[in-house]
Amino acid sequence: MFRKKLAATENILILGLGGVGFYLAKRLIHEEYAVTIIEADAKLIQQADGQIDARLIHGNAMSIKCWQEADADKMDYLIAVTNNDAVNMMAAMIADRFGVEKKIARIRSREFGHDDSLLTAKDLKLDLLINPEELVAQETVRLIQINASHEIIDIAHGEIQLLATGIGKSSPMANKTLQEIAALYSDFPFRVIAIARGITTITPRGGEVILPDDHIFIMASNDDLPRLMEITGIKKQRQQHVMLLGGGRVGSRIAELLEKSVAVRLIEKDEQRAEELSLDLAHTDVLRGDGSDAEVLTQAGLMDMDTFVTTTGENETNIMTSLLAKHICKQKTGHGKKKMCRTIALVNKEDYLILAATIGSDIALNKKVMAANEILKFIRRSEFLSVAHLHGFDTEVVELIASKKSPIIKKPLSKLDKYFQDKLIIGAIYRDSRWEIAVGDTHIQAGEPVIVICPSKALKDVRKLFIA
């Protein structure tokens, strides 16, 4: 559980600027890693030049001369994220010959890199294999299968829960400050750790007012979760009926993972692809049609669905169809009650994530962000453990340990606002062999593990605060 001190700046070689490469490079540079990039596309090099403070090399990832120019023998990490699986796999072997200690590669094919594959990760000299589509599919399945109509994330070995929920006009939390909410429910500790409002993520302080239509994340202990769900009006129930829009890599994989345990209906616009899916997915009801059409969604049985997932390759279609599905589901059913279907949208442009989560989709997922988070979590292991990235929120949940010189051990949390400001929230602390929710009078001691919530852009500053 204890982490070693922050190492000196580490050198990272990235192959490929497309897709996850550029986004990942920005995150790594912000956290003060030394980044070198090899990219064959001159246009991508030109676009990156001036936007990121990285060493850019225009060349072929399979050119040993380019590797030598990049000083590959001095690299601590290789991250191969070109659009070619074969190139990424070969790059890991080349990096191994150069003595690069840690090798990471994006491999979309599920035939390589696994324990039962002909070529395992060990054979390929890989320490981490990343499949962005598989990450999104697996996460979507996890969200569908959890026992709640809203998102619940386990952290700290299941002792702490993160609950995501929307705030309606009738919510007991609506139009109240966090201080008022804490006083109202003082019988057990919990923390509101993030608020998504419009396209903005707020790291809330005690005087922050929660407004109707906000989306919030709440942290509580596992024992107090039932009480928290009662307060927020969330009822535990199994997801039983799922509708998928789009039968590409992600949509078909989600259907494959779900179809034997959940009733799955998939809408695919392309006739040939729909026929292929009908043969491949024996337990999925595949329909051909334009899922962005309200009549098609209604006739396909949207009102009977628990979850509606949009996985097409178009951001606008995914976001707007989620919004359309919400509108349809608000209409009255034959029993005079309102049916609300939860929506999950695949959003391929990271700038749209918060927007999607607040105007149309309950949860928005992004392949690049998820892949980058997995890679960053692997790289950060020697410094801290990234516990979770809050979907639809520009927020990280990380585990850190306060050093003896850290300013956060000098006073109780309620008196440390000058250090925190909008940078972080102390969510929980590990003490006496158990995790407990941190409150205003909590006083952190040196060497104690702490769960911290902070904006992604503040992660570097928060890390320095704990090791000061």
Beta strands, then each sheet from edge to edge (+ up, - down):
strand 1: 11-15
strand 2: 34-39
strand 3: 55-58
strand 4: 77-80
strand 5: 102-106
strand 6: 128-130
strand 7: 152-155
strand 8: 160-166
strand 9: 176-177
strand 10: 190-197
strand 11: 200-202
strand 12: 209-210
strand 13: 215-221
strand 14: 241-245
strand 15: 263-268
strand 16: 284-288
strand 17: 307-310
strand 18: 342-346
strand 19: 363-365
strand 20: 385-389
strand 21: 395-401
strand 22: 425-431
strand 23: 434-437
strand 24: 449-455
sheet 1: 3+ 2+ 1+ 4+ 5+ 6+
sheet 2: 7+ 8- 13+ 10- 11+
sheet 3: 9+ 12-
sheet 4: 16+ 15+ 14+ 17+ 18+ 19+
sheet 5: 20+ 21- 24+ 22- 23+
end
